[in-house]
Amino acid sequence: MSPKISLEIDAEKLRSARHGKALTLRELSEITGIDHNVIWMYEKGRRSPIPRNLRKLASALGVNPSDLTIK
């Protein structure tokens, strides 16, 4: 079994993008299929998403995945 790859997300960029779309955590959760508690942890910098979840978040927010990561 290969290890899961996670990316370092910029919590503030994620939160700003969500607010820019006027979405609640629950609404973003419904769109992406990612539990709202997990998204909350991403926004607090307590957890980093796997690539698939980063792509889902970026797609839902209308940004490139690299726009949400720490450069």
N, C-alpha and C positions, 0 to 999 in steps of 0.2 A: 504494500500500500504506500503510495507516495504522500509526502507531507503536504498539508494544505498551505497554499501561498496566500499571505495576506499583504495588503498594501497599506502604507501609512496615509491615512486620510487626514485632510485638514478640516478639523471639526468646525471651525468658524466658516469656512467656505461652504460646507455642506449645509449648515444652519442658515446662512445667508441665502443660498440658492433656494432652499425650501421656503423661507419667508418671502423671497422674491416672487415665488409662484403662489403665494398665499395659501399654502397647504399646511394642515396640521400634521402631527406625527402619524395619527391614525389614517388620515387620507393618503399620505405617502405610503404607508404600510399597505393599504388596500390596493394601490396602484402597482406596487413592486412585488407584493407577496412576501415582504420581509417584515417580521414581527416589529410592532412599534417600539417595544422595549429595546430591541437590538438597534434600531435606528437611533433611539435616544442615547444608547451607549456610544455609538459612532459620533454623535454630536457632542458628547461630553469627553471624547478622547479616551474612553475606557476600553474600547475595542476597535479593531480594524477589520474592514470587510475583506472577504475573499473576492477575487477578480469578478466572478459572476455577479455578486451583489453590488459591487461598485458599478458595473455596467448597467444594472437595473436602475440604480439610483440616478446615474447620469442621464439615462434615457428618459426617465420620468421627469427629471428637472430640466431637460432640454440643453444639457451641457455635455462637453467631452469628459470622459472619465479622468483624464489628466488634469482637468480644471478643479477636481475635488481632492487631489492628492498634494502632499507636501513635496515641493520640488527641491 
